[in-house]
Amino acid sequence: MNNATGVVFGRNPNQTHHTFRYTDALGLDRSNVMDAIRRDLQPHLPLPVPPPNDAPFIGTVTVDGMELRYHAYPMEEGLVNVGRITGP
């Protein structure tokens, strides 16, 4: 996979809530956050499975002037789960 179509932000409602809890508290639009992360991940896909040292890919994006740090975990069949996004 060499595009970001396999990027998910949690695989059930509870995971999705935990993924966005910090950005929701900051008042950021989830769509803008997802778009920024997908663009940032694009050149790194596909992520290696298993990841080196079992560590997630960690990236940084800026949304509405706020710097966010995210953790992306490679899953089966090229799927990438963004499981944590934190703010300033």
C-alpha positions in Angstrom: 0.0 0.0 0.0 1.5 3.3 -1.0 -1.3 5.7 -0.1 -3.1 6.7 3.1 -6.5 5.1 2.4 -5.7 2.4 5.0 -5.4 4.9 7.9 -7.9 4.5 10.7 -8.4 6.5 13.9 -9.5 3.8 16.3 -11.3 0.6 15.3 -14.4 1.0 17.6 -16.1 3.9 19.3 -14.1 3.6 22.5 -10.8 3.6 20.6 -11.9 6.6 18.5 -12.9 8.5 21.6 -9.4 7.9 23.1 -7.7 8.9 19.9 -9.4 12.3 19.8 -9.9 13.1 23.4 -7.1 15.7 23.5 -7.9 17.3 20.2 -11.6 17.5 21.1 -10.7 19.2 24.3 -8.7 21.7 22.2 -11.7 22.4 20.0 -10.0 21.1 16.9 -12.1 19.7 14.0 -11.6 16.0 13.7 -11.6 16.1 9.9 -8.9 18.7 9.8 -6.8 16.6 12.3 -7.3 13.4 10.2 -6.4 15.2 6.9 -3.2 16.6 8.4 -2.1 13.2 9.8 -2.9 11.4 6.6 -0.9 13.9 4.6 2.0 13.5 7.0 1.9 9.7 6.9 1.6 9.4 3.1 5.4 9.4 2.4 6.0 6.8 5.1 3.5 4.2 4.0 3.5 1.3 4.2 4.8 1.2 7.7 6.9 -1.9 8.5 5.1 -4.8 10.3 6.3 -5.5 12.9 7.6 -2.0 13.7 11.2 -1.6 14.6 11.7 -2.3 18.3 7.9 -2.7 18.5 7.6 1.1 18.6 4.9 3.1 16.9 5.6 5.6 14.1 5.5 9.1 15.8 4.7 12.1 13.7 4.0 15.8 14.3 1.5 18.0 12.4 0.2 21.5 12.9 -3.6 22.1 12.8 -5.0 25.6 13.4 -1.7 26.8 14.6 -1.4 24.0 17.3 1.3 21.4 17.1 0.1 17.9 17.6 2.0 14.6 18.1 0.5 11.3 16.9 1.3 7.7 17.3 0.6 5.4 14.3 0.6 1.6 14.7 1.0 -0.7 11.6 -1.7 -3.4 11.5 -2.4 -6.3 9.3 -2.6 -6.0 5.5 -1.2 -2.4 5.4 -3.7 -0.9 7.7 -2.4 1.8 10.0 -4.2 2.8 13.2 -3.6 6.2 14.7 -4.2 5.5 18.3 -3.1 8.6 20.2 -3.0 12.3 19.3 -1.7 14.8 21.9 -1.6 18.5 21.8 0.6 21.2 23.3 
